[in-house]
């Protein structure tokens, strides 16, 4: 599995664009919940699938391909790495406890 991490000091839109460049054409953005997208509306304008592991989220679903882990904590990153159909992960703005 391929792994990459974008440093936290990089502006968020630029970090996501760098992650998309790294992921190439087979990307999915995986968020912790719907509010993380609501707070960053520009993400939906990227035109790529967005999923969330939260069963309460309207985005609930399993990520596939190369996953851009957006604002996830460590346990969520590990969960993605164990998911079937995931080829790689790039963590953008990881959440620190």
GUMI-181778 format. One record per residue: chain; residue number from 1; x, y, z of N, C-alpha, C in turn. Coordinates in Angstrom, 3 decimals. Layout:
N
<site cadena="A" num="NUM" n_east="X" n_north="Y" n_up="Z" ca_east="X" ca_north="Y" ca_up="Z" c_east="X" c_north="Y" c_up="Z"/>
...
***
This chain:
97
<site cadena="A" num="1" n_east="0.840" n_north="-1.172" n_up="0.000" ca_east="0.000" ca_north="0.000" ca_up="0.000" c_east="0.889" c_north="1.240" c_up="0.000"/>
<site cadena="A" num="2" n_east="0.539" n_north="2.188" n_up="-0.830" ca_east="1.251" ca_north="3.474" ca_up="-0.869" c_east="0.720" c_north="4.384" c_up="0.232"/>
<site cadena="A" num="3" n_east="1.630" n_north="5.146" n_up="0.858" ca_east="1.238" ca_north="6.077" ca_up="1.917" c_east="1.964" c_north="7.401" c_up="1.728"/>
<site cadena="A" num="4" n_east="1.259" n_north="8.474" n_up="2.030" ca_east="1.872" ca_north="9.808" ca_up="1.986" c_east="1.189" c_north="10.678" c_up="3.030"/>
<site cadena="A" num="5" n_east="1.877" n_north="11.738" n_up="3.428" ca_east="1.353" ca_north="12.655" ca_up="4.439" c_east="1.678" c_north="14.075" c_up="4.019"/>
<site cadena="A" num="6" n_east="0.708" n_north="14.952" n_up="4.119" ca_east="0.905" ca_north="16.364" ca_up="3.804" c_east="1.090" c_north="17.097" c_up="5.130"/>
<site cadena="A" num="7" n_east="2.131" n_north="17.884" n_up="5.246" ca_east="2.411" ca_north="18.588" ca_up="6.494" c_east="1.279" c_north="19.547" c_up="6.859"/>
<site cadena="A" num="8" n_east="1.055" n_north="19.705" n_up="8.153" ca_east="-0.066" ca_north="20.492" ca_up="8.656" c_east="0.050" c_north="21.985" c_up="8.340"/>
<site cadena="A" num="9" n_east="1.256" n_north="22.493" n_up="8.099" ca_east="1.398" ca_north="23.933" ca_up="7.847" c_east="0.994" c_north="24.340" c_up="6.433"/>
<site cadena="A" num="10" n_east="0.771" n_north="23.385" n_up="5.557" ca_east="0.355" ca_north="23.681" ca_up="4.183" c_east="-1.117" c_north="24.089" c_up="4.220"/>
<site cadena="A" num="11" n_east="-1.499" n_north="25.195" n_up="3.556" ca_east="-2.920" ca_north="25.594" ca_up="3.527" c_east="-3.788" c_north="24.434" c_up="3.040"/>
<site cadena="A" num="12" n_east="-4.936" n_north="24.270" n_up="3.671" ca_east="-5.783" ca_north="23.111" ca_up="3.424" c_east="-6.150" c_north="22.889" c_up="1.953"/>
<site cadena="A" num="13" n_east="-6.621" n_north="23.892" n_up="1.214" ca_east="-6.932" ca_north="23.641" ca_up="-0.203" c_east="-5.705" c_north="23.197" c_up="-1.008"/>
<site cadena="A" num="14" n_east="-4.556" n_north="23.776" n_up="-0.707" ca_east="-3.320" ca_north="23.388" ca_up="-1.395" c_east="-2.921" c_north="21.962" c_up="-1.017"/>
<site cadena="A" num="15" n_east="-3.102" n_north="21.594" n_up="0.242" ca_east="-2.780" ca_north="20.238" ca_up="0.690" c_east="-3.645" c_north="19.207" c_up="-0.023"/>
<site cadena="A" num="16" n_east="-4.936" n_north="19.498" n_up="-0.156" ca_east="-5.834" ca_north="18.571" ca_up="-0.844" c_east="-5.467" c_north="18.478" c_up="-2.324"/>
<site cadena="A" num="17" n_east="-5.112" n_north="19.591" n_up="-2.954" ca_east="-4.710" ca_north="19.544" ca_up="-4.359" c_east="-3.442" c_north="18.723" c_up="-4.542"/>
<site cadena="A" num="18" n_east="-2.486" n_north="18.872" n_up="-3.641" ca_east="-1.261" ca_north="18.062" ca_up="-3.695" c_east="-1.609" c_north="16.581" c_up="-3.553"/>
<site cadena="A" num="19" n_east="-2.526" n_north="16.264" n_up="-2.627" ca_east="-2.962" ca_north="14.883" ca_up="-2.438" c_east="-3.636" c_north="14.341" c_up="-3.697"/>
<site cadena="A" num="20" n_east="-4.460" n_north="15.164" n_up="-4.347" ca_east="-5.108" ca_north="14.738" ca_up="-5.597" c_east="-4.081" c_north="14.471" c_up="-6.690"/>
<site cadena="A" num="21" n_east="-3.076" n_north="15.315" n_up="-6.780" ca_east="-2.009" ca_north="15.102" ca_up="-7.764" c_east="-1.304" c_north="13.773" c_up="-7.496"/>
<site cadena="A" num="22" n_east="-1.044" n_north="13.476" n_up="-6.229" ca_east="-0.372" ca_north="12.237" ca_up="-5.845" c_east="-1.254" c_north="11.020" c_up="-6.120"/>
<site cadena="A" num="23" n_east="-2.551" n_north="11.161" n_up="-5.854" ca_east="-3.481" ca_north="10.042" ca_up="-6.009" c_east="-3.794" c_north="9.733" c_up="-7.467"/>
<site cadena="A" num="24" n_east="-3.579" n_north="10.697" n_up="-8.340" ca_east="-3.904" ca_north="10.562" ca_up="-9.764" c_east="-5.408" c_north="10.484" c_up="-9.951"/>
<site cadena="A" num="25" n_east="-5.880" n_north="9.666" n_up="-10.850" ca_east="-7.294" ca_north="9.690" ca_up="-11.241" c_east="-8.193" c_north="8.797" c_up="-10.379"/>
<site cadena="A" num="26" n_east="-7.625" n_north="8.037" n_up="-9.485" ca_east="-8.388" ca_north="7.033" ca_up="-8.753" c_east="-8.569" c_north="7.433" c_up="-7.282"/>
<site cadena="A" num="27" n_east="-9.052" n_north="8.648" n_up="-7.020" ca_east="-9.096" ca_north="9.167" ca_up="-5.653" c_east="-10.502" c_north="9.184" c_up="-5.069"/>
<site cadena="A" num="28" n_east="-10.542" n_north="9.019" n_up="-3.753" ca_east="-11.731" ca_north="9.200" ca_up="-2.940" c_east="-11.313" c_north="10.031" c_up="-1.734"/>
<site cadena="A" num="29" n_east="-12.114" n_north="11.009" n_up="-1.358" ca_east="-11.848" ca_north="11.748" ca_up="-0.128" c_east="-12.661" c_north="11.089" c_up="0.973"/>
<site cadena="A" num="30" n_east="-12.013" n_north="10.788" n_up="2.079" ca_east="-12.700" ca_north="10.166" ca_up="3.212" c_east="-12.646" c_north="11.125" c_up="4.389"/>
<site cadena="A" num="31" n_east="-13.811" n_north="11.475" n_up="4.902" ca_east="-13.940" ca_north="12.462" ca_up="5.975" c_east="-14.514" c_north="11.783" c_up="7.221"/>
<site cadena="A" num="32" n_east="-14.306" n_north="12.380" n_up="8.402" ca_east="-14.848" ca_north="11.769" ca_up="9.614" c_east="-16.368" c_north="11.915" c_up="9.735"/>
<site cadena="A" num="33" n_east="-16.920" n_north="12.993" n_up="9.173" ca_east="-18.355" ca_north="13.251" ca_up="9.306" c_east="-18.798" c_north="14.321" c_up="8.311"/>
<site cadena="A" num="34" n_east="-20.084" n_north="14.544" n_up="8.229" ca_east="-20.640" ca_north="15.512" ca_up="7.288" c_east="-20.208" c_north="16.940" c_up="7.620"/>
<site cadena="A" num="35" n_east="-20.063" n_north="17.257" n_up="8.891" ca_east="-19.712" ca_north="18.630" ca_up="9.267" c_east="-18.345" c_north="19.044" c_up="8.741"/>
<site cadena="A" num="36" n_east="-17.422" n_north="18.101" n_up="8.561" ca_east="-16.113" ca_north="18.465" ca_up="8.018" c_east="-16.227" c_north="18.935" c_up="6.572"/>
<site cadena="A" num="37" n_east="-17.231" n_north="18.449" n_up="5.851" ca_east="-17.480" ca_north="18.917" ca_up="4.486" c_east="-18.256" c_north="20.233" c_up="4.531"/>
<site cadena="A" num="38" n_east="-19.216" n_north="20.331" n_up="5.427" ca_east="-19.993" ca_north="21.559" ca_up="5.572" c_east="-19.069" c_north="22.744" c_up="5.903"/>
<site cadena="A" num="39" n_east="-18.046" n_north="22.506" n_up="6.699" ca_east="-17.101" ca_north="23.555" ca_up="7.075" c_east="-16.113" c_north="23.883" c_up="5.959"/>
<site cadena="A" num="40" n_east="-16.015" n_north="23.007" n_up="4.965" ca_east="-15.090" ca_north="23.182" ca_up="3.829" c_east="-15.838" c_north="22.882" c_up="2.535"/>
<site cadena="A" num="41" n_east="-16.823" n_north="23.712" n_up="2.213" ca_east="-17.726" ca_north="23.475" ca_up="1.080" c_east="-17.007" c_north="23.267" c_up="-0.255"/>
<site cadena="A" num="42" n_east="-15.839" n_north="23.835" n_up="-0.412" ca_east="-15.074" ca_north="23.716" ca_up="-1.650" c_east="-14.720" c_north="22.264" c_up="-1.981"/>
<site cadena="A" num="43" n_east="-14.734" n_north="21.382" n_up="-0.976" ca_east="-14.384" ca_north="19.976" ca_up="-1.213" c_east="-15.367" c_north="19.330" c_up="-2.183"/>
<site cadena="A" num="44" n_east="-16.654" n_north="19.632" n_up="-2.030" ca_east="-17.656" ca_north="19.032" ca_up="-2.914" c_east="-17.478" c_north="19.493" c_up="-4.355"/>
<site cadena="A" num="45" n_east="-16.886" n_north="20.653" n_up="-4.554" ca_east="-16.651" ca_north="21.163" ca_up="-5.893" c_east="-15.510" c_north="20.486" c_up="-6.627"/>
<site cadena="A" num="46" n_east="-14.780" n_north="19.616" n_up="-5.952" ca_east="-13.656" ca_north="18.926" ca_up="-6.590" c_east="-14.111" c_north="17.850" c_up="-7.564"/>
<site cadena="A" num="47" n_east="-15.348" n_north="17.391" n_up="-7.403" ca_east="-15.891" ca_north="16.416" ca_up="-8.346" c_east="-15.393" c_north="14.996" c_up="-8.163"/>
<site cadena="A" num="48" n_east="-14.930" n_north="14.649" n_up="-6.971" ca_east="-14.525" ca_north="13.264" ca_up="-6.725" c_east="-15.379" c_north="12.710" c_up="-5.587"/>
<site cadena="A" num="49" n_east="-15.483" n_north="11.390" n_up="-5.496" ca_east="-16.322" ca_north="10.794" ca_up="-4.450" c_east="-15.842" c_north="11.179" c_up="-3.049"/>
<site cadena="A" num="50" n_east="-16.805" n_north="11.406" n_up="-2.156" ca_east="-16.524" ca_north="11.703" ca_up="-0.753" c_east="-17.260" c_north="10.660" c_up="0.075"/>
<site cadena="A" num="51" n_east="-16.548" n_north="10.019" n_up="0.998" ca_east="-17.148" ca_north="9.010" ca_up="1.852" c_east="-16.862" c_north="9.336" c_up="3.319"/>
<site cadena="A" num="52" n_east="-17.621" n_north="8.688" n_up="4.192" ca_east="-17.433" ca_north="8.827" ca_up="5.633" c_east="-17.765" c_north="7.493" c_up="6.290"/>
<site cadena="A" num="53" n_east="-17.027" n_north="7.161" n_up="7.345" ca_east="-17.330" ca_north="5.922" ca_up="8.065" c_east="-18.480" c_north="6.100" c_up="9.044"/>
<site cadena="A" num="54" n_east="-18.900" n_north="7.334" n_up="9.281" ca_east="-20.004" ca_north="7.601" ca_up="10.213" c_east="-21.329" c_north="7.157" c_up="9.606"/>
<site cadena="A" num="55" n_east="-22.004" n_north="6.252" n_up="10.292" ca_east="-23.303" ca_north="5.784" ca_up="9.797" c_east="-24.366" c_north="6.880" c_up="9.856"/>
<site cadena="A" num="56" n_east="-24.100" n_north="7.959" n_up="10.591" ca_east="-25.026" ca_north="9.081" ca_up="10.681" c_east="-24.816" c_north="10.107" c_up="9.567"/>
<site cadena="A" num="57" n_east="-23.760" n_north="9.935" n_up="8.790" ca_east="-23.420" ca_north="10.895" ca_up="7.744" c_east="-24.151" c_north="10.580" c_up="6.439"/>
<site cadena="A" num="58" n_east="-24.554" n_north="11.612" n_up="5.724" ca_east="-25.151" ca_north="11.414" ca_up="4.398" c_east="-24.107" c_north="10.896" c_up="3.407"/>
<site cadena="A" num="59" n_east="-22.833" n_north="10.930" n_up="3.797" ca_east="-21.729" ca_north="10.490" ca_up="2.945" c_east="-21.253" c_north="9.083" c_up="3.298"/>
<site cadena="A" num="60" n_east="-22.003" n_north="8.397" n_up="4.150" ca_east="-21.595" ca_north="7.073" ca_up="4.638" c_east="-21.262" c_north="6.150" c_up="3.478"/>
<site cadena="A" num="61" n_east="-20.086" n_north="5.533" n_up="3.548" ca_east="-19.680" ca_north="4.594" ca_up="2.527" c_east="-18.229" c_north="4.195" c_up="2.704"/>
<site cadena="A" num="62" n_east="-17.829" n_north="3.199" n_up="1.953" ca_east="-16.457" ca_north="2.700" ca_up="2.024" c_east="-15.594" c_north="3.362" c_up="0.966"/>
<site cadena="A" num="63" n_east="-14.409" n_north="3.832" n_up="1.340" ca_east="-13.518" ca_north="4.437" ca_up="0.351" c_east="-12.901" c_north="3.376" c_up="-0.550"/>
<site cadena="A" num="64" n_east="-12.532" n_north="3.773" n_up="-1.743" ca_east="-11.906" ca_north="2.878" ca_up="-2.723" c_east="-10.738" c_north="3.592" c_up="-3.387"/>
<site cadena="A" num="65" n_east="-9.845" n_north="2.813" n_up="-3.970" ca_east="-8.721" ca_north="3.385" ca_up="-4.706" c_east="-7.718" c_north="4.037" c_up="-3.777"/>
<site cadena="A" num="66" n_east="-7.227" n_north="5.186" n_up="-4.179" ca_east="-6.319" ca_north="5.950" ca_up="-3.339" c_east="-7.159" c_north="6.933" c_up="-2.544"/>
<site cadena="A" num="67" n_east="-7.042" n_north="6.858" n_up="-1.236" ca_east="-7.901" ca_north="7.616" ca_up="-0.334" c_east="-7.166" c_north="8.839" c_up="0.200"/>
<site cadena="A" num="68" n_east="-7.825" n_north="9.980" n_up="0.089" ca_east="-7.334" ca_north="11.193" ca_up="0.728" c_east="-8.042" c_north="11.257" c_up="2.070"/>
<site cadena="A" num="69" n_east="-7.303" n_north="10.977" n_up="3.133" ca_east="-7.854" ca_north="10.992" ca_up="4.479" c_east="-7.871" c_north="12.419" c_up="4.991"/>
<site cadena="A" num="70" n_east="-9.039" n_north="13.032" n_up="5.011" ca_east="-9.196" ca_north="14.452" ca_up="5.325" c_east="-9.584" c_north="14.633" c_up="6.783"/>
<site cadena="A" num="71" n_east="-8.687" n_north="15.188" n_up="7.585" ca_east="-8.957" ca_north="15.496" ca_up="9.005" c_east="-9.360" c_north="14.264" c_up="9.810"/>
<site cadena="A" num="72" n_east="-8.688" n_north="13.154" n_up="9.577" ca_east="-8.985" ca_north="11.916" ca_up="10.292" c_east="-8.059" c_north="11.757" c_up="11.494"/>
<site cadena="A" num="73" n_east="-8.504" n_north="10.982" n_up="12.476" ca_east="-7.613" ca_north="10.654" ca_up="13.580" c_east="-6.894" c_north="9.336" c_up="13.249"/>
<site cadena="A" num="74" n_east="-5.952" n_north="8.951" n_up="14.091" ca_east="-5.130" ca_north="7.780" ca_up="13.808" c_east="-5.946" c_north="6.506" c_up="13.642"/>
<site cadena="A" num="75" n_east="-6.944" n_north="6.289" n_up="14.480" ca_east="-7.740" ca_north="5.060" ca_up="14.357" c_east="-8.511" c_north="5.027" c_up="13.037"/>
<site cadena="A" num="76" n_east="-8.946" n_north="6.188" n_up="12.558" ca_east="-9.650" ca_north="6.237" ca_up="11.271" c_east="-8.692" c_north="5.941" c_up="10.113"/>
<site cadena="A" num="77" n_east="-7.456" n_north="6.411" n_up="10.211" ca_east="-6.452" ca_north="6.112" ca_up="9.177" c_east="-6.169" c_north="4.614" c_up="9.149"/>
<site cadena="A" num="78" n_east="-5.998" n_north="4.016" n_up="10.317" ca_east="-5.740" ca_north="2.573" ca_up="10.385" c_east="-6.915" c_north="1.784" c_up="9.826"/>
<site cadena="A" num="79" n_east="-8.130" n_north="2.220" n_up="10.110" ca_east="-9.327" ca_north="1.556" ca_up="9.583" c_east="-9.321" c_north="1.576" c_up="8.051"/>
<site cadena="A" num="80" n_east="-8.953" n_north="2.699" n_up="7.470" ca_east="-8.881" ca_north="2.801" ca_up="6.015" c_east="-7.817" c_north="1.864" c_up="5.458"/>
<site cadena="A" num="81" n_east="-6.655" n_north="1.829" n_up="6.106" ca_east="-5.576" ca_north="0.961" ca_up="5.629" c_east="-5.982" c_north="-0.506" c_up="5.620"/>
<site cadena="A" num="82" n_east="-6.913" n_north="-0.884" n_up="6.464" ca_east="-7.377" ca_north="-2.276" ca_up="6.539" c_east="-8.551" c_north="-2.554" c_up="5.600"/>
<site cadena="A" num="83" n_east="-9.070" n_north="-1.541" n_up="4.950" ca_east="-10.251" ca_north="-1.692" ca_up="4.103" c_east="-9.918" c_north="-2.343" c_up="2.769"/>
<site cadena="A" num="84" n_east="-10.805" n_north="-3.221" n_up="2.326" ca_east="-10.663" ca_north="-3.836" ca_up="1.011" c_east="-10.879" c_north="-2.767" c_up="-0.053"/>
<site cadena="A" num="85" n_east="-10.155" n_north="-2.861" n_up="-1.119" ca_east="-10.322" ca_north="-1.929" ca_up="-2.229" c_east="-9.512" c_north="-0.656" c_up="-2.100"/>
<site cadena="A" num="86" n_east="-8.773" n_north="-0.494" n_up="-1.012" ca_east="-7.937" ca_north="0.696" ca_up="-0.834" c_east="-6.527" c_north="0.381" c_up="-1.312"/>
<site cadena="A" num="87" n_east="-6.042" n_north="1.179" n_up="-2.255" ca_east="-4.719" ca_north="0.969" ca_up="-2.834" c_east="-3.645" c_north="1.826" c_up="-2.175"/>
<site cadena="A" num="88" n_east="-4.068" n_north="2.938" n_up="-1.586" ca_east="-3.126" ca_north="3.843" ca_up="-0.949" c_east="-3.867" c_north="4.882" c_up="-0.151"/>
<site cadena="A" num="89" n_east="-3.123" n_north="5.601" n_up="0.687" ca_east="-3.738" ca_north="6.650" ca_up="1.498" c_east="-2.766" c_north="7.806" c_up="1.629"/>
<site cadena="A" num="90" n_east="-3.317" n_north="9.006" n_up="1.540" ca_east="-2.549" ca_north="10.217" ca_up="1.837" c_east="-3.332" c_north="10.971" c_up="2.903"/>
<site cadena="A" num="91" n_east="-2.670" n_north="11.225" n_up="4.041" ca_east="-3.320" ca_north="11.919" ca_up="5.154" c_east="-3.136" c_north="13.414" c_up="5.012"/>
<site cadena="A" num="92" n_east="-4.253" n_north="14.126" n_up="5.032" ca_east="-4.259" ca_north="15.584" ca_up="4.945" c_east="-4.832" c_north="16.115" c_up="6.240"/>
<site cadena="A" num="93" n_east="-4.079" n_north="16.949" n_up="6.909" ca_east="-4.495" ca_north="17.599" ca_up="8.150" c_east="-5.006" c_north="16.580" c_up="9.168"/>
<site cadena="A" num="94" n_east="-4.129" n_north="15.679" n_up="9.617" ca_east="-4.566" ca_north="14.692" ca_up="10.607" c_east="-4.979" c_north="15.380" c_up="11.905"/>
<site cadena="A" num="95" n_east="-5.925" n_north="14.787" n_up="12.578" ca_east="-6.398" ca_north="15.324" ca_up="13.853" c_east="-5.509" c_north="14.780" c_up="14.961"/>
<site cadena="A" num="96" n_east="-5.026" n_north="15.669" n_up="15.815" ca_east="-4.174" ca_north="15.291" ca_up="16.917" c_east="-4.997" c_north="15.328" c_up="18.194"/>
<site cadena="A" num="97" n_east="-4.957" n_north="14.243" n_up="18.995" ca_east="-5.770" ca_north="14.235" ca_up="20.227" c_east="-5.328" c_north="15.277" c_up="21.227"/>
***
